């Protein structure tokens, strides 16, 4: 029985590890399926998911981490995330234009 259970444990652990990368958190799915119009930069003229915007070059990594942590913790609503993300993208694009 000891040998059998020790054989099963690694399989169970490996199975769980294998499942985790494919399993999305509900908040992550929401960000990937919520699309917005941002008339700035490369997003002009088409809708992008909040997830795409958060992971675009327009959002600094520290801002992305902070927004994701606060949203996951329930401290930001989806509407607040939309406002923050679209504002950062719009401002960053405007700053890039001003520097040219």
Protein Blocks (a to p, Z undefined) as FASTA:
>chain_A
ZZmmmmmmmmmmmmmmmmmmmpccfklmmmmmmccdddehjlgoiacdfklmmmmmklcf
klmmmmmmmmmnopacfklmmmmmmmmmmmmmmmmmmmZZ
